Amino acid sequence: MAEHITRRMVLKSAAALTAAVAVGKGAGAQAASDAAPVPADDLARIRALLEGNQAVKWVFAGDSITHGALHTYGWRDYPQLFEERVRYEMGQERNLVIRTATSGWTIDRLKEDLDWRVLQFAPQVASFHFGMNDCTGGPEALPRFRELYPDIIQRVRGGCGAAILIHTPNPVLPNAETRRGPHLESYVAAVREVAAQTRAILVDHYAAFTEYAQKSNLHYLMNDPLHPNEYGHRFKANLLFQALGIHDPESTVCRLFIPR
């Protein structure tokens, strides 16, 4: 054959077209997404979606921390804890939690594969957790990170109208991560700026982990210098619950042990 077409390429193209048609934009979907829409209150929209067991798709995109591989040693990570809280404890079993995060990923990688990783699912809520790997590019890569992040959010809003969650990365262990440690805080600041600019919901793990470290030992939450362990993921899940207004001190998930 003159051209080899993989099944993934076909699915990716079909998904992009389906997402465009689903929002009533047909072939003009990309052009429409170029004009930044003014988002409604995403928190109010999410709270409304969590009423009445509606059909809701959540997509969690990110790097190894959201991928949840290896560093929890079989314990549940924060997207899995979120799924347990929403689909079981809150009875929203028609909610679907889709995770496309992959170890080593950056915002550049997501930009290249956004149709496959997010838009094909036409989610009602999209969650992004980036910065930990991006910061290895140092100050030179920061302007591109700062430019790409809102562009991706704009494309998702224009493509499927999703409410947006943005997570700051957690801090790394002090003096243990020379590639990330010197640059991470500036990328965290950029994530906060993007959240404010796009009016997305911010889950500030960096601030909460830093506050925890002032009262306890950050090592309790970490498996290595940058990856949270099972306790760190429980801590992150509780921050997400609090940001969405679904934390309940009587919940089994919310009461899972976290060392203090």
C-alpha positions in Angstrom: 0.0 0.0 0.0 1.2 3.5 -0.7 0.1 4.7 2.7 -0.2 2.8 5.9 -3.2 3.8 8.0 -3.3 2.5 11.5 -6.5 1.8 13.5 -5.4 4.5 16.0 -5.2 7.1 13.2 -8.7 6.2 12.0 -10.1 6.3 15.5 -8.4 9.6 16.3 -9.8 11.3 13.2 -13.3 9.9 13.8 -13.2 11.0 17.4 -12.3 14.6 16.4 -15.1 14.8 13.9 -17.6 13.3 16.4 -16.6 15.8 19.1 -17.1 18.6 16.6 -20.5 17.4 15.5 -21.6 16.8 19.2 -21.3 20.5 20.0 -23.1 21.5 16.8 -20.1 23.0 15.0 -19.4 20.5 12.3 -16.4 21.4 10.1 -16.1 24.8 11.7 -15.3 23.5 15.2 -11.6 24.4 15.1 -12.3 27.8 13.8 -14.8 28.4 16.5 -12.4 27.3 19.2 -9.9 30.0 18.1 -12.2 32.6 19.6 -11.8 32.3 23.4 -15.2 31.6 24.9 -16.1 33.3 28.2 -16.5 30.3 30.6 -19.5 30.1 33.0 -18.8 29.4 36.6 -17.1 26.0 36.3 -17.6 25.1 40.0 -21.3 25.8 39.8 -21.5 23.7 36.6 -19.7 20.8 38.2 -21.9 20.9 41.3 -25.0 20.8 39.1 -23.5 17.9 37.1 -23.1 16.0 40.4 -26.9 16.1 41.1 -29.3 13.4 40.0 -26.9 10.7 38.7 -26.4 12.4 35.4 -24.3 11.0 32.5 -21.0 12.8 33.1 -17.5 12.1 31.7 -14.4 13.2 33.5 -11.1 13.1 31.8 -7.9 13.2 33.9 -4.9 14.2 31.7 -1.4 14.6 33.1 2.0 13.1 33.8 3.2 10.2 36.1 1.6 11.7 39.2 -1.9 11.4 37.6 -0.9 8.2 35.8 -0.5 6.7 39.3 1.9 4.0 38.2 4.5 2.3 40.4 4.7 4.8 43.3 1.6 3.7 45.2 2.6 0.0 45.1 -1.0 -1.1 44.5 -2.8 1.4 46.7 -5.3 3.7 45.0 -4.1 7.0 43.5 -6.1 10.2 43.5 -8.1 9.7 40.3 -9.2 6.2 41.7 -10.1 7.7 45.1 -12.1 10.4 43.2 -13.9 7.7 41.3 -14.7 5.8 44.5 -16.0 9.0 46.2 -18.2 10.0 43.3 -19.4 6.8 41.7 -19.9 4.8 44.9 -20.2 7.0 47.9 -22.1 9.7 46.2 -24.1 7.3 44.1 -23.3 9.0 40.8 -22.7 5.7 39.0 -23.4 7.1 35.6 -20.3 9.3 35.9 -17.4 7.9 34.0 -13.8 8.6 35.1 -11.4 8.4 32.2 -7.6 8.7 32.8 -5.3 9.4 29.9 -2.3 10.6 31.9 1.1 9.1 31.0 4.4 9.0 32.8 6.9 11.5 31.5 4.3 13.7 29.8 4.5 17.5 29.4 2.1 20.1 28.1 3.9 19.9 24.7 3.0 16.2 24.5 -0.6 16.9 25.3 -0.8 19.6 22.7 0.4 17.1 20.0 -2.2 14.5 21.1 -5.1 16.5 22.5 -7.8 15.0 20.2 -6.9 11.5 21.3 -6.2 12.2 24.9 -9.2 14.5 25.7 -11.4 15.7 22.8 -12.5 12.3 21.5 -14.3 11.7 24.8 -16.2 15.0 24.7 -16.0 15.3 28.5 -18.2 17.5 30.7 -15.1 18.0 32.9 -11.4 18.0 32.0 -8.7 17.9 34.6 -5.1 18.8 33.8 -2.1 18.1 36.0 1.2 19.3 34.4 4.4 21.2 35.4 6.5 18.6 37.1 8.2 17.4 33.9 7.8 20.7 32.1 10.0 22.5 34.6 13.1 20.5 33.7 13.2 22.8 30.7 14.2 25.6 33.1 13.5 29.4 32.5 14.0 29.0 28.8 11.0 26.7 28.4 8.7 28.7 30.8 7.2 31.1 28.2 6.2 28.2 25.9 4.6 26.4 28.9 2.8 29.6 29.8 1.6 30.0 26.2 0.5 26.4 25.5 -1.5 25.8 28.7 -4.3 28.4 28.1 -4.3 27.5 24.4 -5.1 23.9 25.3 -7.8 25.0 27.7 -9.3 27.2 24.9 -9.3 24.3 22.5 -11.0 22.0 25.0 -13.6 24.6 25.9 -14.2 25.3 22.2 -14.3 21.6 21.3 -16.7 20.2 23.9 -17.5 23.0 26.4 -15.9 21.2 29.4 -15.5 22.7 32.8 -11.8 22.8 33.6 -9.8 21.7 36.6 -6.1 22.7 36.8 -3.7 21.2 39.4 -0.4 22.6 40.5 2.3 20.0 40.9 3.3 19.1 44.5 6.7 20.3 45.7 9.7 18.0 45.4 11.7 16.9 48.5 14.2 19.6 49.5 17.8 19.2 48.1 16.8 15.9 46.4 15.8 16.9 42.9 18.3 19.2 41.2 16.6 19.1 37.7 13.3 20.2 39.0 13.8 21.9 42.4 15.4 25.1 41.2 12.6 25.8 38.6 9.4 24.2 39.9 8.1 27.1 41.8 8.1 29.4 38.7 6.1 26.8 36.8 3.7 26.6 39.7 3.2 30.3 39.6 2.5 30.0 35.8 -0.1 27.3 36.5 -1.8 29.6 39.0 -1.8 32.5 36.5 -3.3 30.3 33.8 -6.1 29.2 36.1 -6.9 32.8 36.9 -6.7 33.8 33.3 -9.0 31.1 32.1 -11.2 31.1 35.1 -10.6 27.4 35.7 -10.9 25.7 39.1 -7.4 25.6 40.7 -6.4 22.7 43.0 -3.2 24.0 44.6 -1.3 20.9 45.7 1.9 22.9 45.9 0.5 25.3 48.5 -1.1 22.5 50.5 1.9 20.2 50.5 4.1 23.2 51.5 1.8 24.0 54.4 1.8 20.3 55.4 5.7 20.3 55.4 5.7 23.3 57.9 3.8 21.1 60.5 5.0 17.6 59.7 7.5 15.7 57.5 7.0 15.9 53.8 8.7 12.5 53.4 5.5 10.9 54.9 3.7 11.8 51.7 6.4 11.0 49.1 7.7 7.7 47.6 10.7 9.4 46.0 11.8 13.1 45.5 8.8 13.9 43.3 6.2 11.2 43.3 3.5 11.0 46.1 3.0 7.7 47.8 -0.4 6.3 48.8 -0.7 8.8 51.6 0.3 11.7 49.2 -2.4 10.6 46.8 -5.0 10.5 49.6 -3.9 14.0 50.6 -4.3 15.1 46.9 -7.7 13.5 46.6 -8.9 15.3 49.7 -7.7 18.6 48.2 -9.7 17.8 45.0 -12.8 17.0 47.1 -12.5 20.2 49.0 -12.1 22.2 45.8 -15.3 20.7 44.4 -17.2 21.0 47.7 -17.7 17.2 48.0 -15.4 16.5 51.0 -17.3 14.8 53.8 -15.6 14.0 57.1 -17.9 11.0 57.5 -16.9 9.5 54.2 -14.7 6.4 54.2 -12.6 7.8 51.4 -12.1 11.2 53.0 -11.2 9.5 56.3 -8.4 7.3 55.0 -5.3 7.5 57.1 -2.8 10.2 56.3 0.2 10.6 58.7 0.5 13.9 60.4 
